């Protein structure tokens, strides 16, 4: 009896254009652009035509920004995210 080799496929992560993100969140195209420019969210890749693409983690990050906006300014949120990133690199 012949056994099958252990083959695993790497499934590419789904990437989202800004239009898809704004359809599934309360944010506008301009807000997504501003948050990217401020460094609150990051694009994961670019299309050949130069459009930003975001991975699935952008939805959680946007939800978190929305929650933090209830008590913090965007500058405070950016500082918080920067501190968290430094903490992740240190551990």
PyMOL commands that set and color helices and strands:
alter all, ss='L'
color gray80, all
select helices_A, chain A and resi 18-24+29-38+57-68+74-90
alter helices_A, ss='H'
color red, helices_A
select strands_A, chain A and resi 45-46+52-53
alter strands_A, ss='S'
color yellow, strands_A
deselect
rebuild
show_as cartoon
